[in-house]
Amino acid sequence: MRIQTEGVKFDIGNKNILKGISIDVNSKEIIGIIGPNGSGKSTFLKCIYRTLKPSSGIIKLGDINLDGIKLKESAKKMAVVSQHNYYDFDFSVGEMVLMGRSPHKKMMERDSYRDYEIMNDALKRVDMLHFKDRNFNSLSGGEQQRIILARALAQETDCLILDEPTNHLDIKYQLQLMNIVKSLDIEVIAAIHDLNIAAMYCDKIYVLKDGRIVAYGTPKEVLTKELIKEVYEVDAIVNEDKENDMINIFYKPNL
């Protein structure tokens, strides 16, 4: 499903957080949104998944303007994995994943045999089925993120939004999460903090700075030492691994 935004702006009082963001995500692409802290990455994604309402602009899924449909309907088309997942209640892992079926159910409708099949399949895909009866709050951060991803998979959407989901995870869990996402073969928009993770997994990258898009292209086109210096204000070495057709980014310490 094609995802488009046109001139999305977001203001808080007199402060312009987003200053007209337009993106176009084609079928089955993984699109990275990168930029320094405060550049507007998470704010922009929150506008897409409707936690925030843009001050102006258009957001479309396929031919549908999101402003014209209910939240429940958009949740059938778009799932979200964010970086903060705190719950005060003692939900089991299975109950957490079943929450992903909510957009497909009527009020007070009970979970069906099919819902449990989908829940089990989602847990298998993130290799967490054996944790089904565990308390969610007893899991490590990396394990919890895999459960939140399983919940998103249980929504059975054609689009996935990742709002800096690998922040605070060690490298093992970052790679596990992104490997699963890469295997889904659906449209993904991901705000990513780690430039090497963005280079490894994204088909295209949008670079934000001060609420504006300042660059767009493939990782090789975008992640140059000149752009990293301009956007992040750090010196970097960008090496190309021709054997794996990838780039690696190293940062120079300013001693």
N, C-alpha and C positions, 0 to 999 in steps of 0.2 A: 504494500500500500504506500503510495507516494505521500510524503509529508512535506508541506510547504509552510513557510511563514513569510509574511510580507510587511515590512516596516514596523515590526513589533517594538513598541516603546513602553517603558514602565517608569513612573515617577513616584517619588515619595516627597510630599511637600513641594519645595522648589528644586529638589535634586533630581536630575535625570540619570537614572540607573542604566536603562537601556535606551539607546538613541537611534532606533530604527534598524532592527535586525531582520534580515531576510536570508533564509536558507532553503535548500531544495534537496530532499533525500529521496533517491530513487530506490527501486525495488531491491531488497536484500543487501543494502549497503550498511556498513558500520561507519557512522560519521562521528568523529571526535570533536568536542568543543573544548579548546584549551585556552589558557590565559592566566595571568597572575591573580592572586587573591584580590577580590574587589572588582574584577573586570566585568562581572555580570553573568558568569556561566550558570550558576545555580538559579539565579533569578530568572534567566531566560528559560531554563528547563521547567521551572515551577509555573511559568506562564503557559508552556505547552501542556503540562499535565494538570493544569487548572487549579493548583494550590493558590496561585496569584492570578489576578485579572489584569491584563495589559491595559495601559492607559489608552493605547490606540494600536491599530495594526490588525492583521488577519492571520489566523492559524487554521490550516486545512489538513484533514486526513482524506486523501483521495479527493473527491469532489465535495466533501462535506466541510462546511465552516463549523468549527467547534462551538462557536457562540450559539449556533442554531439547534444544538442537541443537549439533552440532559446529561448530567455527570455519569449516571449509570450506563447510558448508551456509549459514551466515550470510553468507559472502563471496559467495554467489550472489545474495543479496538486497540487500546493502548494500556500497557502495564508498566509499572514503575518499580525500580529498585533504588533506594536512596542510601545515604551513608549512615543515617541515624535511625535506629530501630529499638526503641525502649518500650517495654511493656510491664506494667505493674501487676498484671494478672498472671495466674499460673496456667498459661496455655500449653498444651502439648504440641510437639512438632507437627503432628497430623492435623490438629485443630488450626494451627497457624496456616498451613497450606490450604486447607479447606476454605479459609476466608477468601481465597482467590476465586472461588466459585460464586461469590455473592452477586456480582453483576448479572449473572445468568439466572438468578432465582427471584421468585416473588417474595414479598414480605412474609416472614414466618414459615416459608417453605422449608421442609426438612431436607437434609442431605440424602441423595439417592445413591443407589448402587453405582451408577455411572460416575457420580461425584467422587466416590471413594476410589474407583478405578483411575480417574484422572489424577487424584492426589497421589496414589501409589506410583503412577507413571512419572509424575513430576519429581518425586523423591528419588526414584531410580536414576533419572537423568542427571541429578546432582550428586549421586552416590551417597544418599542419606536415608535410604529406606529403613535401614537397621536402627535409625534414631527415632522412628515414627512415634513411639510412646514416651520418649524423653521429654522432660520439661524444657521449653524453649530457653528460659532464662538460665538454665544450667550449662548451655553450650558456650563454646569459645566464640570470639568475634567472627572468625572466619567461617565457623560452622553456622552461625546465625545468618550470615550473609548468603550462604548457600540455601538456607531454608527460605529466606525472603525471595531469592531468585526462583525457587520451586513454587512459591505462592504466586509469583508473577506468571510462571509457565502454566499454572492451573487456570489462569484467566483465559488461556487459549486465544491470545491476541496476535495480530500481524505486526505489531510494533512494540518495541521495548525501549523505555527511557531509563538510562543509568545516570543517577545524579551523584557523581564522585563515589561510587560504591566500594572502591578499593582503598579509600583513605583509612589509615590506621590499621591496615592488614599487613602481615608480613608477606614477603615476596611469594612464598609457597601458595598462600591463599589468593593473592592477587592473580597469579597465573592460572590457578584452578578455576576461579570465577570467570576470567576472560576466555579461557579455553572453552568452557561450557557455552558462553555467549556466542563465541565464534561459530560453534557447531549448530546453532539454532536455525540459521539460514532464513532470518527475518530482518526487517528494518530495525536498526538500533541507532539511537542518538545517545552519546555518552559524554558527560563532562568528566574529563580525566586530568588528574593533577600531575601524574608521572609522564614525562615526555617520551621515555623509552617504551612504556606500556602503550602509549598512543601510536608510536611508530610501529610497534609489533602487530597491533590488532586492527587499526583503522584503515578503511579504504580511502577516505578523504578526511581532511581536517579543516575546521574553521577556527581562526585565531581571534580572540576577543581582547580588546584593551580599552579601558575607560568606556565600556558600554557600546563599542563599535566593532564591527568586523574589520580587521586590518590585513588579513591574508586568508586565502583558501586554496586548497589543492591536495595532492597526494602528500604523504609524509615526507618523501624525498624533496618535493617542491617547496614545502612549507618549513620544515625543520632545518633551517640553515643557521650557521653561527651568527650571521648578520641579523636574522630575525630574532633569534633568541636574545641577542644583546639588546636589540631595540625594545622588545616586549618585556623581557624579564630582568634586564639590566645586569646580566652576568655574562662572563666570557665562557665559551664552550668550544669543545672540539667535537666535530661531527664526522664520524668514520663510516664508510660504506663497506658492509660485509657482502662482497659480490657473490660469494658461494651461496649465501642464504637470501640474497636480494633484499637486505635489510640495512638499516642504519643504526648506529649506536652513538649515544650522546654522553660525553664526559664533561664535567664542569671544572674550570680552572679556579683553584683557590686564590683569593686576593690577599696574599700574605704581606 
